[in-house]
């Protein structure tokens, strides 16, 4: 039982550690830009501290010890004893990568052990523990982290303590300075200290070796009461120490209300209830009245006000946290939920159809209510799989930093629309294509500083990465302000490599698409970054497999813009249900422009492809009946669904347009995965199967891609 529990805890640590390492990398990138930002410094420190504490707690002592060394250096940074430099960022990023390898099970690698020793050596130089990198380590890294517990940053675990500390008069004679004890309390959390000097005698009666001052302390901390008692352990016998937890009192406060000053003073024994009632009648500030009447000292009032403020602060923080609370759910569970909801959508569609056929008003009313609930549940389940793309964007800051240093370039990354949400499954598939695009922008697009200055540009190049919603799609753009694409050079290389025949006169847009051909590269030489013509064809294939498109716009000398158009989700889509003969098909609604009724001649129906006139424009169309080899009686009136494929209108000739359909996408399986023009299938309300058309591939695989659509 314990083994199973430990495995679960370790699995949770792995998952948490990966998130922390990603956050650490992003934060270090931000710190390099803003080295004086104390908030960012604290974020780095907290990430390292959490890694150390969690690693030690779950038995990852090597990771805990290594994180402790880095944390120690950033403790110097926090206390203004060490500046943030590029050297420090480089070492910390290298340490972060080492921890990632240790998590992957590479902890005992001789190469990694040696690398970590070098990192620790450099860290000790920065911390002043050794004088230079040449000095050997005087001691090996500790086997276990110094601290076994991690202080929680969660406000839910905070407790508020009311502490009265009145040291014995002879405390100084025993070698104790009470102020040092107060400083230790400050390090435990948010602390407000009020001194009570009223017991100090007149000068002629004062013993300079005696302590006459007492203190009230209001402390918010995630440490327990025993940790507070430990601070006073050497003075408890000769001092008056009273420690009260006022945690439970927070829960008694009504929603939106604050604890009143009079209530706090009663709890402290400063006044009683009858005195409070007498003063409340006067309708004046209670603290001011009690002070004037000599019933409470000003320091008592100040201390009570501090307690009131602290309670209010913790309460508000908890309420804010509760609104944002979340739980971790495995992606497999979300996938199962979406699949079940998909089945429910199918059953609901069948139920609605039966209700319509029975012509029963009460039955139809129930069907409409079920449809409403199913629709809400469908949208909710889909939203659970939607995650912001900003996390993916932030990963590229490190990529750009490392490659720009490697190539001797100055490059800045600017991101927009990080809050734009996409299906988590799609985001997973997007990472690799975006890496290829950004690497190409760094290597081929952005020029070196000297060349940019000669061209009248800033020596620092910029790569813009943005995302924005566009209907059922998200537009992701990668833009740089580099040299741009040379269409003439691209055309010459394409002819030389036999990609297009000599004498061809393609448009500039068609020339730019050549970079997606397998083996095609614009690099003049092969480098460690690119140049082998591998990557851009993978980008195009991946994007098309996701049901998206890719478009390039470039101007020589002014940079390149690459736009990816990606569907929001692949699980449930809105589609247009059409019929051809006895077969039904789904056309993704996002690509549909309009539907037109038309009367075809027998000659037109016999062709696979042709054109028709729509308000003065000739639009090519595909005869799906002929392409799919569907026999049977044709309709008297034909329907053409006009779709937009890569900014080009194309018609799809069908027998009947039935209407909009919420479509649960089902995979066709390995046997039919390569069928051109079909992306999946769905089950209709009556239990029959309808194929989902891949309009982009359907158009490309047709004869219209030839001379007919030029």
C-alpha positions in Angstrom: 0.0 0.0 0.0 2.8 2.4 0.9 4.7 1.5 -2.3 1.6 2.5 -4.4 1.2 5.7 -2.4 4.9 6.5 -2.9 4.7 5.9 -6.6 1.8 8.2 -6.9 3.6 10.9 -4.9 6.7 10.6 -7.0 4.6 10.8 -10.2 3.1 14.0 -8.8 6.5 15.3 -8.1 7.7 14.6 -11.6 4.7 16.5 -13.0 5.1 19.4 -10.6 8.9 19.6 -11.3 8.4 19.8 -15.1 6.0 22.7 -14.6 8.4 24.4 -12.2 11.4 23.9 -14.6 9.4 25.4 -17.4 8.4 28.4 -15.2 12.0 28.8 -14.1 13.2 29.0 -17.7 10.6 31.6 -18.6 11.4 33.6 -15.4 15.1 33.5 -16.0 14.5 34.9 -19.5 12.5 37.7 -18.0 15.1 38.3 -15.3 17.8 38.8 -17.9 15.8 41.6 -19.4 14.9 43.2 -16.1 17.8 42.3 -13.7 16.6 44.7 -11.0 13.1 43.4 -10.8 12.8 42.0 -7.3 9.5 40.3 -7.9 11.1 38.2 -10.7 14.1 37.4 -8.5 11.7 36.2 -5.8 9.9 34.0 -8.4 13.2 32.3 -9.3 14.1 31.8 -5.7 10.7 30.3 -4.9 10.9 27.9 -7.9 14.3 26.7 -6.7 13.1 26.5 -3.1 10.1 24.4 -4.1 12.3 22.0 -6.2 14.6 21.6 -3.2 11.9 21.0 -0.6 9.7 18.7 -2.8 12.8 16.8 -4.0 13.9 16.1 -0.4 10.4 15.2 0.7 9.9 12.5 -2.0 13.4 11.0 -1.9 15.1 12.9 -4.8 18.1 13.9 -2.6 20.4 14.6 -5.6 18.0 17.1 -7.1 17.3 18.6 -3.7 21.0 19.1 -3.0 21.7 20.5 -6.4 18.8 22.9 -6.2 20.0 24.0 -2.8 23.3 25.2 -4.3 21.5 27.3 -6.9 19.1 28.6 -4.3 22.0 29.7 -2.1 23.3 31.9 -4.8 19.9 33.5 -5.5 19.6 34.2 -1.8 22.6 36.5 -2.2 20.8 38.1 -5.2 17.7 38.7 -3.1 19.8 40.4 -0.4 21.6 42.7 -2.9 24.9 41.0 -2.3 25.2 39.7 -5.9 24.2 41.3 -9.2 22.2 39.6 -11.9 24.5 39.1 -14.9 24.4 37.1 -18.1 27.0 34.8 -16.6 24.6 34.0 -13.7 21.7 33.4 -16.1 23.9 31.1 -18.2 24.9 29.0 -15.2 21.3 28.8 -13.8 19.9 27.8 -17.2 22.6 25.1 -17.5 21.6 24.0 -13.9 18.0 23.9 -14.9 18.8 21.7 -17.9 20.8 19.4 -15.6 17.8 19.0 -13.2 15.7 18.2 -16.2 18.1 15.4 -17.1 18.2 14.1 -13.5 14.4 13.9 -13.6 14.6 11.9 -16.8 16.7 9.3 -15.0 20.2 10.4 -16.1 21.3 11.3 -12.6 24.1 8.6 -12.4 25.6 9.6 -15.7 29.4 10.3 -15.3 29.1 13.1 -17.9 26.2 14.7 -16.0 27.9 14.3 -12.6 31.0 16.0 -14.0 28.9 18.8 -15.5 27.1 19.4 -12.3 30.4 19.6 -10.4 31.5 22.3 -12.8 28.2 24.2 -12.3 28.5 24.0 -8.5 32.1 25.2 -8.7 31.0 28.3 -10.7 28.1 28.9 -8.3 30.5 28.9 -5.4 32.7 31.4 -7.1 29.7 33.7 -7.6 28.8 33.2 -3.9 32.3 34.0 -2.8 32.9 30.5 -1.3 36.0 30.0 -3.5 38.2 32.6 -5.1 38.3 31.4 -8.7 37.0 28.7 -11.0 40.4 27.0 -10.8 40.1 26.3 -7.1 38.9 22.8 -6.5 35.8 22.1 -4.5 36.7 22.0 -0.8 33.7 19.8 -0.1 31.3 17.6 -2.1 27.7 18.5 -2.5 25.6 17.6 0.5 23.7 14.3 0.2 20.5 15.9 1.4 19.0 19.4 1.3 19.5 21.6 4.3 15.8 22.0 4.9 13.4 19.1 5.0 10.2 21.1 4.8 9.1 23.5 2.1 7.2 26.6 3.3 4.0 26.7 1.4 3.2 29.8 -0.6 -0.5 28.9 -0.5 -2.5 31.4 1.5 -4.9 28.6 2.5 -2.2 27.2 4.9 -1.5 30.6 6.5 -2.4 31.0 10.2 -2.6 34.3 12.1 -1.0 34.4 15.6 -1.4 37.0 18.3 1.8 37.1 20.4 2.4 39.1 23.6 6.1 39.1 24.4 7.2 40.7 27.7 10.8 39.7 28.4 12.1 39.5 32.0 13.7 42.7 33.3 17.1 41.0 33.5 17.0 39.5 30.0 20.1 41.6 28.9 22.1 40.2 31.8 21.7 36.7 30.4 23.2 37.8 27.0 19.9 37.9 25.1 18.8 40.8 22.8 15.0 40.7 22.4 15.2 42.5 19.0 17.0 39.5 17.5 14.0 37.3 18.5 11.7 39.8 16.8 13.8 39.7 13.7 13.4 35.9 13.6 9.6 36.3 13.8 9.8 38.7 10.8 11.5 36.0 8.7 8.6 33.6 9.4 6.0 35.6 7.5 4.0 38.9 7.3 4.7 40.4 10.7 3.4 43.6 12.4 5.1 44.6 15.7 3.8 47.1 18.2 6.1 48.2 21.1 4.7 49.1 24.5 7.0 51.6 26.2 4.6 52.7 28.9 6.4 50.7 31.6 9.7 52.6 31.1 10.4 54.5 34.4 11.6 58.0 34.7 15.3 58.5 33.9 16.4 58.8 37.6 14.7 55.5 38.4 15.9 53.6 35.3 18.4 50.7 35.4 20.2 50.8 32.1 20.8 47.0 32.3 17.0 46.2 32.6 14.4 45.8 29.8 11.2 47.7 30.4 9.6 47.3 26.9 7.1 44.6 25.8 5.7 43.9 22.4 2.5 42.8 20.6 3.1 40.9 17.5 0.6 39.9 14.8 2.1 37.2 12.6 0.7 35.5 9.5 2.8 32.4 8.7 2.6 28.9 7.4 4.7 27.7 10.2 3.1 26.0 13.2 2.9 27.3 16.8 5.8 25.0 17.8 8.1 26.9 15.4 7.1 30.2 17.1 7.7 28.7 20.6 11.2 27.5 19.5 12.2 31.2 19.0 11.5 31.9 22.6 12.9 28.7 24.0 15.8 30.3 25.8 13.8 33.1 27.4 10.5 31.4 28.2 11.3 30.8 31.8 12.0 34.5 32.6 9.5 36.1 30.2 5.8 36.5 29.9 4.9 34.9 26.5 1.4 34.5 25.3 0.8 32.9 21.9 -2.8 32.7 20.5 -3.9 31.5 17.2 -6.8 33.6 15.7 -7.2 31.3 12.7 -10.7 30.1 13.7 -11.9 33.7 14.2 -11.5 34.4 10.5 -14.1 31.8 9.7 -16.7 33.5 12.0 -16.6 36.7 10.1 -19.6 37.2 7.8 -19.1 37.4 4.1 -17.7 40.8 3.1 -17.5 42.0 6.8 -14.3 42.9 8.8 -13.6 42.1 12.4 -14.5 45.2 14.5 -11.9 47.0 16.6 -14.0 46.7 19.7 -14.3 42.9 19.4 -10.5 42.6 19.2 -10.0 44.8 22.3 -12.5 42.7 24.3 -10.7 39.5 23.3 -7.5 41.0 24.5 -9.0 42.0 27.8 -8.4 45.7 27.3 -12.1 46.5 27.8 -15.3 44.7 28.6 -18.6 44.5 26.7 -20.5 47.0 28.9 -17.7 49.6 28.4 -17.8 49.0 24.7 -21.6 49.5 24.5 -21.4 52.7 26.5 -18.8 54.2 24.1 -20.6 53.0 20.9 -23.6 55.1 21.8 -21.5 58.3 21.2 -21.0 57.5 17.5 -17.3 58.4 17.5 -14.3 56.4 16.5 -13.9 53.8 19.3 -10.1 53.9 19.4 -10.0 57.6 19.8 -12.7 57.6 22.5 -11.0 54.9 24.6 -7.6 56.6 24.3 -9.1 59.9 25.5 -10.8 58.2 28.4 -7.6 56.5 29.5 -9.1 53.1 29.1 -6.7 52.0 26.4 -3.2 53.0 25.5 -2.5 54.2 22.0 -0.1 51.3 21.5 -3.0 48.9 22.4 -5.2 50.5 19.8 -2.4 50.4 17.1 -1.8 46.7 17.8 -5.5 45.9 17.6 -5.8 47.9 14.3 -2.8 45.9 13.0 -4.6 42.6 13.9 -7.8 43.8 12.2 -5.8 44.7 9.0 -4.0 41.3 9.0 -7.3 39.3 9.4 -8.9 41.3 6.6 -5.8 40.8 4.3 -5.7 37.0 4.8 -9.5 36.7 4.4 -9.5 38.6 1.1 -6.5 36.6 -0.1 -8.4 33.4 0.7 -11.5 34.5 -1.1 -9.5 35.5 -4.2 -7.7 32.1 -4.1 -11.0 30.2 -3.8 -12.3 31.9 -6.9 -9.2 30.7 -8.8 -8.8 27.3 -7.2 -8.2 24.4 -9.6 -7.5 20.7 -9.6 -5.2 18.6 -11.7 -6.9 16.1 -14.0 -5.2 13.6 -16.3 -5.6 14.3 -20.0 -6.8 10.7 -20.5 -9.8 11.4 -18.2 -10.6 14.5 -20.2 -10.4 12.5 -23.5 -12.8 9.9 -22.0 -15.2 12.7 -21.0 -15.1 14.2 -24.5 -15.7 10.8 -26.0 -18.7 10.1 -23.7 -20.1 13.5 -24.4 -19.7 12.8 -28.1 -21.7 9.6 -27.7 -24.4 11.7 -25.9 -24.5 14.2 -28.7 -25.1 11.3 -31.1 -27.9 9.8 -28.9 -29.5 13.2 -28.5 -29.5 13.8 -32.3 -31.4 10.4 -32.7 -33.8 11.3 -29.9 -34.6 14.7 -31.5 -35.2 13.0 -34.9 -37.6 10.5 -33.3 -39.4 13.3 -31.5 -39.8 15.1 -34.8 -41.1 12.0 -36.6 -43.7 11.3 -33.9 -45.1 14.8 -34.1 -45.7 14.7 -30.3 -45.5 18.2 -28.8 -44.6 17.0 -25.3 -42.0 14.6 -26.7 -40.5 17.4 -28.8 -40.4 19.7 -25.8 -38.3 17.1 -23.9 -36.1 16.7 -26.9 -35.4 20.4 -27.1 -34.5 20.5 -23.3 -32.2 17.5 -23.8 -30.6 19.3 -26.8 -30.0 22.4 -24.6 -28.4 20.4 -21.8 -26.3 18.4 -24.2 -25.1 21.5 -26.0 -24.1 23.1 -22.7 -22.3 19.9 -21.5 -20.6 19.6 -24.9 -19.3 23.2 -24.7 -18.2 22.7 -21.1 -16.3 19.5 -21.8 -14.6 21.0 -24.8 -13.5 24.1 -22.8 -11.8 21.8 -20.3 -9.4 20.7 -23.0 -8.7 24.3 -24.1 -5.4 25.7 -22.8 -3.8 29.1 -23.5 -1.1 28.9 -26.1 1.1 31.4 -24.1 2.8 28.5 -22.3 4.0 27.2 -25.7 5.1 30.6 -26.8 7.2 31.1 -23.6 9.3 28.0 -24.4 10.8 29.7 -27.5 12.5 32.5 -25.5 15.2 30.0 -24.5 15.5 28.7 -28.1 16.0 32.2 -29.5 18.4 33.2 -26.7 20.7 30.1 -27.3 20.6 30.2 -31.1 21.2 34.0 -31.4 24.3 33.6 -29.2 25.4 30.6 -31.2 25.0 32.5 -34.5 26.4 35.9 -33.3 23.0 37.7 -33.7 20.9 39.9 -31.5 17.3 38.8 -31.6 14.3 39.8 -29.4 11.1 37.8 -29.2 7.8 39.7 -29.0 4.7 37.6 -28.2 1.0 38.6 -28.4 -2.2 36.8 -27.8 -0.8 34.3 -25.3 -4.2 34.0 -23.7 -5.7 32.6 -26.9 -6.9 29.1 -26.2 -6.6 25.9 -28.3 -7.3 22.3 -27.8 -4.4 20.8 -25.7 -4.1 18.0 -28.3 -3.5 20.5 -31.1 -1.0 22.5 -29.1 1.0 19.4 -28.5 1.3 18.9 -32.3 2.1 22.6 -32.9 5.3 22.7 -30.9 7.6 21.1 -33.5 6.3 23.1 -36.5 6.8 26.4 -34.6 10.3 25.4 -33.6 11.2 24.8 -37.3 9.7 28.1 -38.3 11.4 30.1 -35.6 14.8 28.4 -36.3 14.4 29.4 -40.0 13.6 33.0 -39.0 16.7 33.1 -36.8 19.1 31.4 -39.3 17.8 32.6 -42.7 15.7 35.6 -41.8 17.4 37.8 -39.2 20.7 39.3 -40.4 23.8 39.8 -38.3 24.1 43.2 -36.5 26.6 44.7 -38.9 24.6 43.8 -42.0 21.4 45.2 -40.4 23.1 48.5 -39.6 24.3 48.8 -43.1 20.7 48.3 -44.3 19.5 51.1 -41.9 18.0 48.7 -39.5 18.4 48.3 -35.7 21.2 45.9 -34.9 18.7 43.8 -32.9 16.3 41.8 -35.0 12.8 41.0 -33.8 10.7 37.9 -34.2 7.0 38.4 -33.6 4.9 35.5 -32.4 1.1 36.1 -32.2 -2.2 34.2 -31.9 -5.7 35.4 -32.5 -9.2 33.8 -32.8 -10.8 33.8 -36.2 -14.2 32.1 -36.1 -13.6 28.3 -35.6 -9.9 28.8 -36.2 -6.9 30.3 -34.5 -4.4 32.3 -36.6 -0.8 31.9 -35.4 1.7 34.2 -37.1 5.5 34.0 -37.1 6.9 37.3 -38.4 10.5 38.6 -38.6 12.0 41.9 -39.7 14.9 40.2 -41.5 16.1 39.9 -45.1 12.9 38.4 -46.5 12.6 35.8 -49.3 14.2 36.3 -52.7 11.6 34.9 -55.2 14.2 34.9 -58.0 16.7 32.8 -56.0 14.0 30.4 -54.9 12.8 29.9 -58.5 16.4 29.2 -59.7 16.9 26.6 -57.0 13.6 25.0 -57.6 14.4 24.6 -61.3 18.0 23.4 -60.6 16.7 20.8 -58.2 14.0 19.6 -60.6 11.1 20.6 -58.4 9.5 22.6 -61.2 10.2 22.5 -64.9 12.4 25.1 -66.6 10.5 27.9 -68.3 7.7 27.9 -65.7 6.3 31.3 -64.7 4.7 30.8 -61.3 3.3 33.6 -59.3 5.2 35.0 -56.3 2.8 33.2 -53.9 3.4 29.9 -55.6 7.2 30.5 -55.5 7.1 31.0 -51.8 5.3 27.7 -51.4 8.3 26.0 -52.9 10.1 26.1 -49.5 7.7 23.4 -48.3 9.0 20.9 -50.9 10.9 18.0 -49.4 14.7 18.6 -49.6 14.4 22.3 -50.6 16.5 24.8 -48.7 17.5 28.4 -49.1 20.7 28.0 -47.1 24.0 28.4 -49.0 25.7 26.0 -46.6 24.7 23.4 -44.1 25.0 24.6 -40.5 24.2 23.1 -37.1 20.9 25.0 -37.2 19.5 24.3 -40.7 20.4 23.9 -44.4 19.5 20.3 -45.2 16.0 21.0 -46.5 14.4 18.9 -43.7 11.8 20.6 -41.6 9.5 22.8 -43.7 7.9 19.9 -45.5 7.2 18.4 -42.0 5.7 21.7 -40.9 3.3 21.7 -43.9 2.3 18.1 -43.5 1.7 18.5 -39.7 -0.4 21.6 -40.2 -2.5 19.9 -42.9 -3.0 16.8 -40.7 -4.5 19.2 -38.1 -6.9 20.4 -40.7 -5.1 23.7 -41.0 -3.4 25.8 -43.7 -0.1 27.7 -44.0 0.5 30.9 -46.0 3.7 32.9 -46.6 4.0 36.6 -47.4 7.4 38.1 -47.8 9.1 41.3 -49.1 12.7 41.4 -49.9 14.6 43.3 -47.2 11.5 43.8 -45.0 11.0 40.3 -43.5 8.7 37.4 -43.8 5.2 36.6 -42.4 4.1 33.0 -42.0 0.4 32.4 -41.0 -0.9 29.1 -39.7 -4.7 28.7 -39.7 -5.5 26.0 -37.1 -8.9 24.7 -36.1 -9.8 25.3 -32.4 -10.5 21.6 -31.8 -10.6 18.3 -33.6 -13.0 16.4 -31.3 -16.4 18.0 -32.1 -17.0 20.3 -35.0 -19.9 22.1 -36.6 -20.6 20.7 -40.0 -23.0 20.9 -42.9 -24.8 17.6 -43.6 -25.3 16.9 -47.3 -26.7 13.9 -49.2 -25.4 12.3 -52.4 -27.6 9.4 -53.5 -28.2 7.4 -50.4 -24.9 8.5 -48.8 -24.4 11.3 -46.3 -21.4 13.5 -45.9 -20.3 16.3 -43.5 -18.6 19.5 -44.8 -16.8 21.5 -42.0 -19.0 24.6 -41.6 -16.0 26.8 -41.0 -15.0 26.4 -44.7 -18.5 26.9 -46.1 -19.2 30.3 -47.8 -22.7 29.7 -49.2 -25.1 27.2 -50.7 -26.7 27.6 -54.2 -29.5 25.7 -56.0 -28.7 25.0 -59.6 -30.3 23.0 -62.5 -27.6 20.9 -64.2 -27.7 19.5 -67.7 -27.0 15.8 -68.2 -23.8 16.8 -69.9 -22.6 18.8 -66.8 -23.6 15.9 -64.5 -21.3 13.6 -66.5 -18.2 15.6 -65.7 -15.9 15.3 -62.7 -15.2 19.0 -62.7 -16.5 22.1 -64.4 -17.3 25.8 -63.8 -20.5 27.8 -63.2 -21.4 31.4 -63.0 -22.1 33.0 -59.7 -23.0 36.7 -59.9 -20.6 37.2 -62.8 -17.7 35.1 -61.4 -16.7 31.8 -62.8 -16.2 29.3 -60.0 -14.9 25.8 -60.5 -16.7 22.9 -58.9 -16.3 19.3 -58.1 -19.0 16.7 -58.9 -18.8 14.6 -55.7 -21.1 12.0 -57.2 -18.6 11.3 -60.0 -15.5 11.5 -57.8 -16.9 9.1 -55.2 -18.4 6.8 -57.9 -21.9 7.0 -56.4 -24.6 5.5 -58.6 -28.4 6.0 -58.5 -31.0 8.5 -59.4 -29.9 12.2 -59.5 -32.0 15.0 -58.1 -34.0 17.3 -60.3 -32.5 20.3 -58.6 -28.8 20.1 -57.7 -27.1 22.0 -54.9 -23.6 23.5 -54.9 -21.9 24.2 -51.6 -19.3 26.9 -52.1 -16.2 26.5 -49.9 -13.2 28.6 -49.3 -10.0 26.6 -49.6 -6.7 28.6 -49.3 -8.5 31.8 -50.1 -9.9 30.3 -53.3 -13.6 29.6 -53.9 -14.5 26.1 -55.0 -18.0 24.5 -55.4 -19.0 21.0 -54.3 -21.9 19.5 -56.3 -24.3 17.5 -54.1 -27.9 16.2 -54.3 -29.2 17.9 -51.2 -28.2 20.2 -48.4 -29.9 18.9 -45.2 -28.6 21.4 -42.7 -26.2 22.2 -39.9 -25.0 19.2 -37.7 -23.0 19.0 -34.5 -20.4 16.5 -35.5 -18.4 14.1 -33.2 -15.3 13.3 -35.1 -14.3 9.6 -35.2 -11.1 8.2 -36.6 -11.4 6.0 -39.7 -8.7 3.6 -38.5 -5.4 2.6 -39.9 -6.8 1.0 -43.0 -8.5 4.2 -44.3 -6.2 6.8 -42.8 -4.6 7.7 -46.2 -7.9 8.1 -48.1 -7.7 11.5 -49.9 -10.4 13.9 -49.2 -11.8 12.2 -46.1 -10.7 13.3 -42.6 -12.9 11.1 -40.4 -16.5 9.9 -39.8 -19.4 10.5 -37.5 -22.5 8.7 -36.5 -25.8 10.3 -37.3 -29.0 10.3 -35.2 -30.4 7.3 -37.0 -27.3 5.3 -36.5 -25.9 5.6 -40.0 -22.3 6.7 -40.7 -21.4 9.9 -42.5 -17.9 10.6 -43.8 -16.4 14.0 -43.0 -14.8 15.7 -46.0 -11.3 17.1 -45.9 -12.1 20.0 -48.3 -8.4 21.1 -48.6 -7.1 17.8 -49.7 -10.2 17.1 -51.8 -9.6 20.2 -53.9 -5.9 19.5 -54.1 -6.3 15.9 -55.2 -8.8 16.9 -57.9 -8.1 17.8 -61.5 -8.9 21.4 -60.6 -5.4 21.9 -59.2 -4.2 21.8 -62.7 -4.7 24.3 -65.5 -8.4 24.6 -64.9 -8.1 26.7 -61.7 -5.2 28.9 -62.7 
